[in-house]
């Protein structure tokens, strides 16, 4: 007479989760150490995705405020002498006659040296330039004042300066409301600092300059009135067309000696470099995740070896191979899931902290958060397959006979 055994009962999801937590709760120190590698890997992945996303949001906001329709005209190289070429003094009004040009302004560099006081050695200029500036420069660049005011029709005639953001920091000079304007020493006389500009991502040369009025630079600093950088704001749809004729307009006699650039293109190139570094850190995060997955797999294999009697007892009581395999696979996924959740929290905190420190909007793409958790669970599945299969292959008699 053949006796048919009833098929093994199905393991419900609550029962499976309860069994998976047994090993996790029984050895908390090992659980923490095993999950730590996953935590670091997922945190690195989240930060590598979140920080560049925050930076991109800040760059987009800056471009939206400053406008990608800004062109810069500078003198190139004299093809005969090899020296730096010069732009005609009337370049700005000629450029302003181009129909799609909204506005144009310029600065002209002088040979003057700026120092905090006359007691500072002459060579200690921090690489700052002293430049003549036209009054419409802030309107063209869409710049704002961090403190104080820009030059006007009165102050442009006298020894007064406006500092770029970095120039203010290097000189340690910043006007304060209600206090006398602080002085700086340029060549052989004092100039009062009446304002400081906010940073200009599209025109960093302004950040590193001390701006003097156009007439004052001609009167006190020997400025010849020739612009060295012309900033042109044009209609968005006509940027390429205006760019093509700027050289011939700025210097009709020698257009080949004129350089025309679009500052936003430099920002785009910078973003490519930053993306390369992001790929590098993404690779490092993947390596950390791989090491964490190997650690989880090692922990699960050791767990199988230590719990052979438990496995044998469960098999003797009717648990199938699938039940045992499911238990250890679920335990592995639970372990990496804990590490992944902690990694998401840590990576989000790092991203938010870095964004706040850099004054960027904190951006955490939902795809990165969901992807991080999916990667952690996937790592748990891969790390748990072999230990689960090994546990399922143990025969009850073999497992129970183990000391």
GUGU-727207 format. One record per residue (C-alpha): residue number from 0; residue in one letter; x, y, z. Coordinates in Angstrom, 2 decimals. Each point is the difference from the previous one (the first is absolute). Layout:
GUGU-727207
+-----+--------+---------+---------+---------+
! num ! residu !      xx !      yy !      zz !
+-----+--------+---------+---------+---------+
! NUM !      a !       X !       Y !       Z !
...
+-----+--------+---------+---------+---------+
This chain:
GUGU-727207
+-----+--------+---------+---------+---------+
! num ! residu !      xx !      yy !      zz !
+-----+--------+---------+---------+---------+
!   0 !      x !    0.00 !    0.00 !    0.00 !
!   1 !      x !    1.47 !    3.35 !   -1.08 !
!   2 !      x !   -0.24 !    2.86 !    2.46 !
!   3 !      x !   -0.19 !    3.40 !   -1.59 !
!   4 !      x !    1.32 !    2.83 !    2.07 !
!   5 !      x !   -1.91 !    3.27 !   -0.19 !
!   6 !      x !    1.76 !    2.72 !   -1.93 !
!   7 !      x !    1.97 !    2.41 !    2.15 !
!   8 !      x !   -1.96 !    3.03 !    1.07 !
!   9 !      x !    0.70 !    3.25 !   -1.74 !
!  10 !      x !    2.06 !    2.50 !    1.95 !
!  11 !      x !   -2.02 !    3.19 !    0.33 !
!  12 !      x !    1.67 !    3.41 !   -0.32 !
!  13 !      x !   -0.43 !    0.93 !    3.71 !
!  14 !      x !    1.51 !   -3.34 !    1.02 !
!  15 !      x !    2.86 !    0.51 !   -2.46 !
!  16 !      x !    0.72 !    3.47 !    1.38 !
!  17 !      x !   -0.12 !   -1.32 !    3.55 !
!  18 !      x !    2.54 !   -2.71 !   -0.85 !
!  19 !      x !    2.22 !    2.52 !   -1.82 !
!  20 !      x !    0.22 !    2.19 !    3.08 !
!  21 !      x !    1.21 !   -2.87 !    2.20 !
!  22 !      x !    3.59 !    0.08 !   -1.24 !
!  23 !      x !    0.04 !    3.78 !   -0.21 !
!  24 !      x !   -1.19 !    0.44 !    3.59 !
!  25 !      x !    2.08 !   -2.83 !    1.43 !
!  26 !      x !    3.37 !    1.55 !   -0.98 !
!  27 !      x !   -0.40 !    3.80 !    0.05 !
!  28 !      x !    3.73 !    0.79 !   -0.12 !
!  29 !      x !    0.52 !   -2.17 !   -3.08 !
!  30 !      x !   -3.13 !    1.50 !   -1.58 !
!  31 !      x !    1.31 !    3.54 !    0.48 !
!  32 !      x !    3.42 !   -0.82 !   -1.43 !
!  33 !      x !   -1.47 !   -1.86 !   -2.97 !
!  34 !      x !   -2.46 !    2.81 !   -0.77 !
!  35 !      x !    2.68 !    2.70 !    0.38 !
!  36 !      x !    1.57 !   -0.74 !   -3.38 !
!  37 !      x !   -3.40 !    0.23 !   -1.71 !
!  38 !      x !   -0.71 !    3.23 !    1.88 !
!  39 !      x !    3.23 !    1.63 !   -1.18 !
!  40 !      x !   -0.50 !   -1.15 !   -3.59 !
!  41 !      x !   -3.60 !    1.22 !   -0.26 !
!  42 !      x !    0.88 !    3.29 !    1.77 !
!  43 !      x !    2.79 !    0.56 !   -2.52 !
!  44 !      x !   -2.35 !   -0.68 !   -2.91 !
!  45 !      x !   -2.67 !    2.35 !    1.36 !
!  46 !      x !    2.53 !    2.77 !    0.69 !
!  47 !      x !    1.65 !   -0.38 !   -3.42 !
!  48 !      x !   -3.38 !    0.40 !   -1.68 !
!  49 !      x !   -1.46 !    2.61 !    2.38 !
!  50 !      x !    2.95 !    2.42 !    0.24 !
!  51 !      x !    0.43 !    0.45 !   -3.78 !
!  52 !      x !   -3.78 !    0.33 !   -0.34 !
!  53 !      x !    0.04 !    2.76 !    2.62 !
!  54 !      x !    2.90 !    1.70 !   -1.79 !
!  55 !      x !   -1.82 !   -0.23 !   -3.33 !
!  56 !      x !   -3.07 !    1.59 !    1.58 !
!  57 !      x !    2.16 !    2.85 !    1.30 !
!  58 !      x !    1.67 !    0.44 !   -3.41 !
!  59 !      x !   -3.36 !    0.00 !   -1.76 !
!  60 !      x !   -1.30 !    2.59 !    2.45 !
!  61 !      x !    3.10 !    2.12 !   -0.55 !
!  62 !      x !   -0.28 !   -0.25 !   -3.78 !
!  63 !      x !   -3.67 !    0.85 !    0.17 !
!  64 !      x !    0.84 !    3.10 !    2.04 !
!  65 !      x !    3.06 !    1.07 !   -1.99 !
!  66 !      x !   -1.17 !   -1.26 !   -3.38 !
!  67 !      x !    1.79 !   -2.19 !   -2.54 !
!  68 !      x !   -0.33 !    2.80 !   -2.57 !
!  69 !      x !    3.15 !    1.80 !    1.19 !
!  70 !      x !    2.94 !    0.28 !   -2.41 !
!  71 !      x !    3.48 !    1.25 !    0.82 !
!  72 !      x !    2.29 !    1.80 !   -2.45 !
!  73 !      x !    3.73 !    0.14 !    0.82 !
!  74 !      x !    3.11 !    0.90 !   -2.01 !
!  75 !      x !    1.92 !   -2.94 !   -1.41 !
!  76 !      x !    3.58 !   -0.09 !   -1.25 !
!  77 !      x !    1.59 !    2.33 !   -2.52 !
!  78 !      x !    0.87 !   -2.23 !   -2.94 !
!  79 !      x !    3.04 !    2.10 !   -0.95 !
!  80 !      x !    1.72 !    0.74 !    3.29 !
!  81 !      x !   -1.40 !   -2.89 !    2.01 !
!  82 !      x !   -0.96 !    2.41 !    2.79 !
!  83 !      x !   -3.42 !    0.46 !    1.48 !
!  84 !      x !   -2.27 !    1.92 !   -2.35 !
!  85 !      x !   -2.13 !    3.00 !    0.93 !
!  86 !      x !   -3.63 !    0.87 !   -0.54 !
!  87 !      x !   -0.95 !    3.44 !   -1.34 !
!  88 !      x !   -1.26 !    2.46 !    2.60 !
!  89 !      x !   -3.30 !    0.27 !   -1.92 !
!  90 !      x !   -0.66 !   -3.77 !    0.02 !
!  91 !      x !   -2.83 !    0.18 !    2.53 !
!  92 !      x !   -2.19 !    2.53 !   -1.84 !
!  93 !      x !    0.59 !   -1.85 !   -3.28 !
!  94 !      x !   -1.17 !   -3.28 !    1.56 !
!  95 !      x !   -3.04 !    1.72 !    1.50 !
!  96 !      x !   -1.18 !    0.82 !   -3.55 !
!  97 !      x !   -0.58 !   -3.70 !   -0.79 !
!  98 !      x !   -3.79 !   -0.44 !   -0.03 !
!  99 !      x !   -0.31 !   -3.16 !    2.18 !
! 100 !      x !    2.41 !    1.40 !    2.62 !
! 101 !      x !   -1.92 !    0.97 !    3.12 !
! 102 !      x !    2.90 !    1.69 !    1.80 !
! 103 !      x !    3.78 !    0.06 !    0.14 !
! 104 !      x !    2.56 !    1.16 !    2.54 !
! 105 !      x !    3.72 !   -0.34 !    0.54 !
! 106 !      x !    2.92 !    0.01 !    2.37 !
! 107 !      x !    3.56 !    1.07 !   -0.74 !
! 108 !      x !    2.96 !   -1.26 !    1.99 !
! 109 !      x !    2.65 !    2.36 !    1.33 !
! 110 !      x !    3.54 !   -0.67 !    1.15 !
! 111 !      x !   -0.79 !    1.26 !    3.50 !
! 112 !      x !    0.60 !   -2.18 !    3.07 !
! 113 !      x !   -2.45 !   -0.20 !    2.87 !
! 114 !      x !    0.97 !   -0.71 !    3.61 !
! 115 !      x !   -1.82 !    0.09 !    3.30 !
! 116 !      x !    2.22 !    2.82 !    1.29 !
! 117 !      x !    3.15 !    1.80 !   -1.11 !
! 118 !      x !    1.91 !   -2.07 !    2.59 !
! 119 !      x !   -0.56 !   -3.22 !   -1.94 !
! 120 !      x !    2.98 !   -0.86 !   -2.29 !
! 121 !      x !   -0.60 !    0.98 !   -3.62 !
! 122 !      x !    0.20 !   -3.58 !   -1.25 !
! 123 !      x !   -2.79 !   -1.23 !    2.28 !
! 124 !      x !   -2.98 !    0.73 !   -2.22 !
! 125 !      x !   -1.72 !   -3.42 !    0.29 !
! 126 !      x !   -0.21 !   -0.06 !   -3.80 !
! 127 !      x !   -2.80 !    2.57 !    0.01 !
! 128 !      x !   -0.52 !    2.29 !   -2.99 !
! 129 !      x !   -0.99 !    3.66 !    0.02 !
! 130 !      x !   -2.46 !    0.63 !   -2.82 !
! 131 !      x !   -1.94 !    2.96 !   -1.33 !
! 132 !      x !   -3.73 !   -0.71 !   -0.12 !
! 133 !      x !   -2.91 !    1.59 !   -1.81 !
! 134 !      x !   -3.09 !    0.93 !    2.00 !
! 135 !      x !   -2.28 !   -2.41 !   -1.86 !
! 136 !      x !    2.14 !   -3.04 !    0.86 !
! 137 !      x !   -2.34 !   -1.34 !    2.78 !
! 138 !      x !   -3.03 !    0.25 !   -2.30 !
! 139 !      x !    1.70 !   -1.97 !   -2.77 !
! 140 !      x !    1.39 !   -2.68 !    2.32 !
! 141 !      x !   -3.20 !   -0.05 !    2.10 !
! 142 !      x !    2.17 !    0.27 !    3.07 !
! 143 !      x !   -1.15 !    0.92 !    3.47 !
! 144 !      x !    1.75 !    1.77 !    2.83 !
! 145 !      x !    0.89 !   -2.00 !    3.08 !
! 146 !      x !    0.45 !    3.24 !    1.89 !
! 147 !      x !    0.21 !    3.68 !   -0.86 !
! 148 !      x !   -0.65 !    1.51 !   -3.43 !
! 149 !      x !    1.54 !   -0.05 !   -3.47 !
! 150 !      x !    1.70 !    2.96 !   -1.61 !
! 151 !      x !   -2.17 !    2.87 !   -1.20 !
! 152 !      x !    0.56 !    3.20 !   -2.00 !
! 153 !      x !    1.58 !    1.66 !    3.02 !
! 154 !      x !    2.15 !   -2.76 !    1.50 !
! 155 !      x !    1.36 !   -1.08 !   -3.41 !
! 156 !      x !    1.87 !    3.30 !   -0.12 !
! 157 !      x !    1.85 !   -0.44 !    3.30 !
! 158 !      x !    2.25 !   -2.56 !    1.79 !
! 159 !      x !   -2.77 !   -2.43 !    0.87 !
! 160 !      x !   -0.09 !   -3.76 !   -0.67 !
! 161 !      x !   -2.43 !   -2.89 !   -0.06 !
! 162 !      x !    1.48 !   -3.36 !    0.95 !
! 163 !      x !   -0.68 !   -3.36 !   -1.58 !
! 164 !      x !   -1.12 !   -2.73 !    2.39 !
! 165 !      x !    3.38 !   -1.76 !    0.17 !
! 166 !      x !    1.92 !    3.28 !    0.01 !
! 167 !      x !   -1.92 !    1.05 !    3.10 !
! 168 !      x !    0.87 !   -3.27 !    1.73 !
! 169 !      x !    3.70 !    0.16 !   -0.88 !
! 170 !      x !    0.36 !    3.63 !    1.01 !
! 171 !      x !   -2.09 !   -0.42 !    3.13 !
! 172 !      x !   -2.04 !    3.06 !   -0.94 !
! 173 !      x !   -3.78 !    0.27 !    0.15 !
! 174 !      x !   -2.01 !    3.18 !    0.52 !
! 175 !      x !   -2.46 !   -0.10 !    2.87 !
! 176 !      x !   -3.23 !    2.01 !    0.18 !
! 177 !      x !    0.32 !    3.01 !    2.28 !
! 178 !      x !    3.81 !   -0.12 !    0.05 !
! 179 !      x !    2.55 !    1.97 !   -2.04 !
! 180 !      x !    0.98 !   -1.65 !   -3.29 !
! 181 !      x !    3.25 !   -1.96 !    0.48 !
! 182 !      x !    3.00 !    0.98 !   -2.17 !
! 183 !      x !    2.34 !   -2.01 !   -2.21 !
! 184 !      x !    3.36 !    1.08 !   -1.35 !
! 185 !      x !    0.39 !    0.17 !   -3.79 !
! 186 !      x !    3.35 !    1.15 !   -1.37 !
! 187 !      x !    0.66 !    3.19 !    1.97 !
! 188 !      x !   -3.35 !    1.01 !    1.48 !
! 189 !      x !   -2.92 !   -1.20 !    2.11 !
! 190 !      x !   -3.27 !   -1.05 !   -1.61 !
! 191 !      x !   -3.20 !   -0.50 !    1.97 !
! 192 !      x !   -1.89 !   -3.28 !   -0.43 !
! 193 !      x !   -3.66 !    0.88 !   -0.47 !
! 194 !      x !   -1.38 !   -3.47 !   -0.77 !
! 195 !      x !    0.57 !   -3.71 !   -0.53 !
! 196 !      x !   -1.55 !   -2.03 !   -2.83 !
! 197 !      x !   -1.53 !   -3.43 !    0.45 !
! 198 !      x !    1.77 !   -2.88 !   -1.73 !
! 199 !      x !   -0.43 !   -0.24 !   -3.76 !
! 200 !      x !    0.37 !   -3.62 !   -1.20 !
! 201 !      x !    0.01 !    1.01 !   -3.68 !
! 202 !      x !    2.68 !    2.70 !    0.39 !
! 203 !      x !    2.51 !   -1.04 !    2.69 !
! 204 !      x !    2.40 !    2.70 !   -1.21 !
! 205 !      x !   -2.32 !    2.55 !    1.63 !
! 206 !      x !    0.19 !   -1.89 !    3.30 !
! 207 !      x !    3.78 !    0.45 !   -0.02 !
! 208 !      x !   -0.03 !    3.69 !   -0.91 !
! 209 !      x !   -0.10 !    3.38 !    1.70 !
! 210 !      x !   -2.19 !    2.24 !   -2.14 !
! 211 !      x !    0.69 !    3.71 !   -0.46 !
! 212 !      x !   -2.12 !    2.48 !   -1.94 !
! 213 !      x !    0.97 !    0.41 !   -3.68 !
! 214 !      x !    0.82 !    3.75 !    0.32 !
! 215 !      x !    1.84 !   -0.51 !    3.32 !
! 216 !      x !    2.15 !   -2.76 !   -1.51 !
! 217 !      x !    0.97 !    2.33 !   -2.86 !
! 218 !      x !    0.73 !    2.86 !    2.38 !
! 219 !      x !    1.88 !   -1.80 !    2.80 !
! 220 !      x !    1.25 !   -3.30 !   -1.44 !
! 221 !      x !    1.09 !    0.84 !   -3.55 !
! 222 !      x !   -2.76 !   -2.10 !   -1.58 !
! 223 !      x !   -0.08 !    0.44 !   -3.80 !
! 224 !      x !   -3.78 !   -0.52 !   -0.35 !
! 225 !      x !    0.26 !   -3.24 !   -2.01 !
! 226 !      x !   -2.27 !   -2.82 !    1.25 !
! 227 !      x !    1.56 !   -3.39 !    0.67 !
! 228 !      x !   -3.24 !   -1.92 !    0.59 !
! 229 !      x !   -3.38 !    0.90 !   -1.48 !
! 230 !      x !   -3.09 !   -1.72 !    1.37 !
! 231 !      x !   -2.91 !   -0.24 !   -2.42 !
! 232 !      x !   -3.56 !   -1.01 !    0.86 !
! 233 !      x !   -1.98 !   -1.12 !   -3.08 !
! 234 !      x !   -3.40 !   -1.44 !   -0.86 !
! 235 !      x !   -0.14 !   -3.71 !    0.80 !
! 236 !      x !   -0.91 !   -1.08 !   -3.52 !
! 237 !      x !    2.79 !    2.09 !   -1.57 !
! 238 !      x !    2.99 !   -1.06 !    2.09 !
! 239 !      x !    1.73 !   -1.95 !   -2.77 !
! 240 !      x !   -0.69 !    2.66 !   -2.64 !
! 241 !      x !    1.38 !    2.82 !    2.14 !
! 242 !      x !    2.95 !   -2.12 !    1.02 !
! 243 !      x !    0.91 !   -0.43 !   -3.67 !
! 244 !      x !    0.20 !    3.78 !   -0.67 !
! 245 !      x !    1.42 !    1.30 !    3.29 !
! 246 !      x !    3.61 !   -0.28 !   -1.10 !
! 247 !      x !   -0.50 !    2.07 !   -3.15 !
! 248 !      x !   -2.11 !    2.52 !    1.91 !
! 249 !      x !    2.35 !    0.48 !    2.94 !
! 250 !      x !    3.10 !    0.40 !   -2.18 !
! 251 !      x !   -0.88 !    0.40 !   -3.68 !
! 252 !      x !    3.65 !    0.47 !   -0.99 !
! 253 !      x !    1.25 !   -3.20 !    1.66 !
! 254 !      x !   -2.89 !   -2.34 !    0.86 !
! 255 !      x !    2.38 !   -2.98 !    0.17 !
! 256 !      x !    1.51 !    1.52 !    3.15 !
! 257 !      x !   -3.30 !   -0.08 !    1.89 !
! 258 !      x !   -1.07 !   -2.89 !    2.22 !
! 259 !      x !   -3.69 !   -0.62 !    0.65 !
! 260 !      x !   -1.07 !   -2.46 !    2.68 !
! 261 !      x !   -3.15 !   -1.09 !    1.73 !
! 262 !      x !    0.62 !   -0.34 !    3.77 !
! 263 !      x !   -2.79 !   -2.55 !    0.43 !
! 264 !      x !    1.99 !   -2.36 !   -2.27 !
! 265 !      x !    2.80 !    0.03 !    2.57 !
! 266 !      x !   -2.50 !   -0.98 !    2.67 !
! 267 !      x !   -1.19 !   -2.88 !   -2.17 !
! 268 !      x !    3.61 !   -1.20 !   -0.38 !
! 269 !      x !    0.45 !    0.25 !    3.74 !
! 270 !      x !   -3.09 !   -2.16 !    0.47 !
! 271 !      x !    1.56 !   -2.68 !   -2.25 !
! 272 !      x !    3.08 !   -0.07 !    2.25 !
! 273 !      x !   -2.19 !   -0.23 !    3.09 !
! 274 !      x !   -1.96 !   -2.85 !   -1.59 !
! 275 !      x !    3.29 !   -1.85 !   -0.59 !
! 276 !      x !    0.82 !    0.32 !    3.69 !
! 277 !      x !   -3.55 !   -1.11 !    0.85 !
! 278 !      x !    0.54 !   -3.14 !   -2.09 !
! 279 !      x !    3.21 !   -0.66 !    1.93 !
! 280 !      x !   -1.75 !    0.29 !    3.35 !
! 281 !      x !   -2.90 !   -2.08 !   -1.32 !
! 282 !      x !    2.53 !   -2.73 !   -0.77 !
! 283 !      x !    1.44 !    0.28 !    3.51 !
! 284 !      x !   -3.51 !   -0.32 !    1.42 !
! 285 !      x !   -0.57 !   -3.11 !   -2.12 !
! 286 !      x !    3.25 !   -1.50 !    1.31 !
! 287 !      x !   -1.11 !    0.70 !    3.58 !
! 288 !      x !   -3.34 !   -1.62 !   -0.79 !
! 289 !      x !    1.76 !   -3.05 !   -1.45 !
! 290 !      x !    2.14 !   -0.34 !    3.10 !
! 291 !      x !   -3.13 !    0.33 !    2.14 !
! 292 !      x !   -1.76 !   -2.69 !   -2.04 !
! 293 !      x !    2.95 !   -2.35 !    0.44 !
! 294 !      x !   -0.12 !    0.69 !    3.74 !
! 295 !      x !   -3.69 !   -0.88 !    0.11 !
! 296 !      x !    0.59 !   -3.19 !   -1.98 !
! 297 !      x !    2.81 !   -0.97 !    2.39 !
! 298 !      x !   -2.22 !    0.71 !    3.00 !
! 299 !      x !   -2.79 !   -2.16 !   -1.43 !
! 300 !      x !    2.37 !   -2.91 !   -0.75 !
! 301 !      x !    1.29 !    0.10 !    3.56 !
! 302 !      x !   -3.60 !    0.16 !    1.21 !
! 303 !      x !   -0.81 !   -3.16 !   -1.98 !
! 304 !      x !    2.97 !   -1.83 !    1.53 !
! 305 !      x !   -0.94 !    1.09 !    3.53 !
! 306 !      x !   -3.67 !   -0.93 !   -0.38 !
! 307 !      x !    0.30 !   -3.43 !   -1.56 !
! 308 !      x !   -1.80 !   -1.65 !    2.91 !
! 309 !      x !   -2.81 !    2.54 !   -0.28 !
! 310 !      x !   -0.26 !   -0.75 !   -3.72 !
! 311 !      x !   -0.01 !   -3.77 !    0.63 !
! 312 !      x !   -2.69 !    0.32 !    2.66 !
! 313 !      x !   -2.22 !    2.05 !   -2.28 !
! 314 !      x !    0.45 !   -2.49 !   -2.82 !
! 315 !      x !   -0.82 !   -2.91 !    2.35 !
! 316 !      x !   -3.19 !    1.79 !    1.04 !
! 317 !      x !   -1.14 !    0.28 !   -3.60 !
! 318 !      x !    1.54 !    3.17 !   -1.38 !
! 319 !      x !    0.82 !   -0.34 !   -3.67 !
! 320 !      x !    3.19 !    1.07 !   -1.74 !
! 321 !      x !   -1.90 !    2.98 !   -1.36 !
! 322 !      x !   -0.98 !    1.05 !    3.52 !
! 323 !      x !    3.60 !   -0.06 !    1.18 !
! 324 !      x !    1.29 !    1.78 !   -3.11 !
! 325 !      x !   -2.70 !    2.66 !    0.31 !
! 326 !      x !    0.88 !    0.61 !    3.64 !
! 327 !      x !    3.68 !    0.67 !   -0.64 !
! 328 !      x !   -0.65 !    1.99 !   -3.17 !
! 329 !      x !   -2.52 !    2.18 !    1.85 !
! 330 !      x !    2.50 !    0.46 !    2.82 !
! 331 !      x !    2.63 !    1.20 !   -2.48 !
! 332 !      x !   -2.43 !    2.42 !   -1.64 !
! 333 !      x !   -1.10 !    1.30 !    3.40 !
! 334 !      x !    3.63 !    0.57 !    0.97 !
! 335 !      x !    0.79 !    1.98 !   -3.14 !
! 336 !      x !   -3.34 !    1.77 !    0.21 !
! 337 !      x !    0.91 !    1.32 !    3.45 !
! 338 !      x !    3.38 !    1.12 !   -1.32 !
! 339 !      x !   -1.64 !    1.58 !   -3.05 !
! 340 !      x !   -2.52 !    1.95 !    2.07 !
! 341 !      x !    2.76 !    1.31 !    2.25 !
! 342 !      x !    2.08 !    0.81 !   -3.08 !
! 343 !      x !   -2.85 !    2.02 !   -1.53 !
! 344 !      x !   -0.35 !    2.00 !    3.23 !
! 345 !      x !    3.75 !    0.57 !    0.24 !
! 346 !      x !    0.37 !    0.90 !   -3.68 !
! 347 !      x !   -2.97 !    2.38 !    0.19 !
! 348 !      x !    1.46 !    1.69 !    3.08 !
! 349 !      x !    3.40 !    0.39 !   -1.68 !
! 350 !      x !   -1.60 !    1.44 !   -3.15 !
! 351 !      x !   -2.18 !    2.43 !    1.94 !
! 352 !      x !    2.89 !    1.09 !    2.23 !
! 353 !      x !    2.33 !    0.60 !   -2.94 !
! 354 !      x !   -2.68 !    1.89 !   -1.92 !
! 355 !      x !   -0.72 !    2.25 !    2.98 !
! 356 !      x !    3.72 !    0.66 !    0.48 !
! 357 !      x !    0.34 !    0.99 !   -3.68 !
! 358 !      x !   -3.31 !    1.94 !    0.04 !
! 359 !      x !   -1.51 !   -2.27 !   -2.63 !
! 360 !      x !   -3.56 !   -1.32 !   -0.09 !
! 361 !      x !    0.07 !   -3.55 !    1.39 !
! 362 !      x !   -1.18 !   -2.39 !   -2.71 !
! 363 !      x !   -0.62 !   -3.69 !    0.67 !
! 364 !      x !   -1.35 !   -1.68 !   -3.15 !
! 365 !      x !   -2.71 !   -2.55 !    0.92 !
! 366 !      x !    1.50 !   -2.39 !   -2.54 !
! 367 !      x !    3.26 !    0.07 !    1.95 !
! 368 !      x !   -1.74 !   -0.81 !    3.30 !
! 369 !      x !   -2.10 !   -2.79 !   -1.49 !
! 370 !      x !    2.96 !   -1.21 !   -2.03 !
! 371 !      x !    2.20 !   -0.11 !    3.10 !
! 372 !      x !   -2.49 !   -2.18 !    1.83 !
! 373 !      x !   -0.42 !   -2.23 !   -3.07 !
! 374 !      x !    3.78 !   -0.39 !   -0.29 !
! 375 !      x !    0.21 !   -0.95 !    3.67 !
! 376 !      x !   -2.73 !   -2.62 !   -0.36 !
! 377 !      x !    1.57 !   -1.31 !   -3.20 !
! 378 !      x !    3.34 !   -0.29 !    1.76 !
! 379 !      x !   -1.72 !   -1.95 !    2.77 !
! 380 !      x !   -1.49 !   -2.41 !   -2.53 !
! 381 !      x !    3.33 !   -0.57 !   -1.72 !
! 382 !      x !    1.86 !   -0.32 !    3.30 !
! 383 !      x !   -2.58 !   -2.43 !    1.41 !
! 384 !      x !   -0.45 !   -2.37 !   -2.93 !
! 385 !      x !    3.01 !   -2.22 !    0.71 !
! 386 !      x !   -0.44 !   -0.17 !    3.81 !
! 387 !      x !   -3.73 !   -0.73 !   -0.46 !
! 388 !      x !    0.72 !   -2.75 !   -2.53 !
! 389 !      x !    2.65 !   -1.48 !    2.29 !
! 390 !      x !   -2.40 !   -0.04 !    2.95 !
! 391 !      x !   -2.73 !   -1.61 !   -2.13 !
! 392 !      x !    2.33 !   -2.81 !   -1.10 !
! 393 !      x !    0.65 !   -1.16 !    3.58 !
! 394 !      x !   -1.70 !   -3.33 !    0.76 !
! 395 !      x !   -1.75 !   -0.25 !    3.39 !
! 396 !      x !    2.19 !   -2.89 !    1.19 !
! 397 !      x !    3.20 !    1.76 !   -1.08 !
! 398 !      x !   -0.99 !    3.22 !    1.71 !
! 399 !      x !   -1.16 !   -1.61 !    3.26 !
! 400 !      x !    3.14 !   -2.07 !    0.29 !
! 401 !      x !    2.19 !    3.13 !    0.00 !
! 402 !      x !    1.49 !    0.89 !    3.37 !
+-----+--------+---------+---------+---------+
